[in-house]
Amino acid sequence: VVEKPGRYDVWLSSLTCDTSNLGFRGNVTITAGDARLEKRPVGDEIITDDKDIKSPWFRADSHMGSVFFSEPGEYQVQVISDKVVRPGKADIKERTRINSLILKPTVN
């Protein structure tokens, strides 16, 4: 749900055991509203103080681009990747899994 219209930066939050190589084999596709973003996540920001993440996992957030919502409301969001794993089912051998999608309002 978008409370205010405007441009939002889209961040893909991943849990990983290797912050230097997230191991995505290809692009992640994100559709939100009328926008479609495709990019290979690289871990632009490593979050070390997330109290919900336990060792050996780390949180790596990747900037995926931005989307514009012309009005407030509910929008469908879809994430397509080879790294989507059901919560609680991630195996340490997988090294990386998608945790969440974060929308941050941009300041114009």
N, C-alpha and C positions, 0 to 999 in steps of 0.2 A: 504494500500500500504506500503510495506517494502522497504525502500531506501537502506539499507545496510544489507548484510547477517550476521547472527550471532544468538546468544541466547538472548531471550527477556523474562523478567519477565512479567507475566500476572496478572493484578490487576482488580478486579471487583469493580466498584464504585457504591454504593447504596445510596439512599436517605432514611433516617429513622427518626422516632420520638423517638426511643428507642435505644441508642447506646450500651447498655449492652446486648440486645437481639434482633438480627435482625429478628428473627422469621421465618427463612427459614425452611420448614418442611423436606427438604431433600437436597441432593447434587445438585449443579448447574453443568451442563455439558457444557464445552467449547471445540469446535473443531476449530483448526486453522492450516492450512496446513495439515500435516500428524499427528499432535498431537491431543490427546484427554485428557482433564483434567477433573477430577470430584472431587469436594470438597464442603463441606458445608461452606459458607461464615460466618466469625465470626467478621469482623470489626477489622482488625489488626491495622489500622491507622484511627483515627477520625480527620477529617479536619474541623477546627473551623473557618478558615479565608477565606472561599470560598464566595466571594461577590455575586455570582449568586444564592446562597441557602438562602431562606427566612424562618424565624421562622414559624411553629414549627419544620421544617425539619433540619437535620444535614447530612453531607456527611460521610459515612463510607466506607473506601477502604479495600478490603480483598485480600491478596496475594493468588493466585490460583495455582501457579506453574510456570513453564517456558516452552517455546517452542523454537525450533531451525529452522531458515529459511536458507536454503543453498544458496539461491540466491535472489537478489532484485526482486521485482515484486508485483503483486496484488494477494492476497490470500483470499479465502473465510473464513469467521469467522462465527460461529454459537453459540448462547447462548441458552440453554434450562433450564428453571426454572419455578416454579409456581409463581414467583414474577415479571414477565415481564408485564409492564403496558404501554399502549400507552401514550405518552407525553400529559400532560394536563388532564389526566383522573384518576390520582391517588386520592384516597379517604383517608382522615386522618385515617380512621378505618383500612386501610390496613397496616399501620405502616411502611412498607418498600417496596421500589420498586427499580428495577435495573435502574441505571442512564447511565452508559457507561462502556466500556472495555478499559483499558489502557495498552499499551505495552511499557515497559521501557527496553532499551538495557542494558545488563549486562556487567560489566567490568571484563575481564579475567585477 
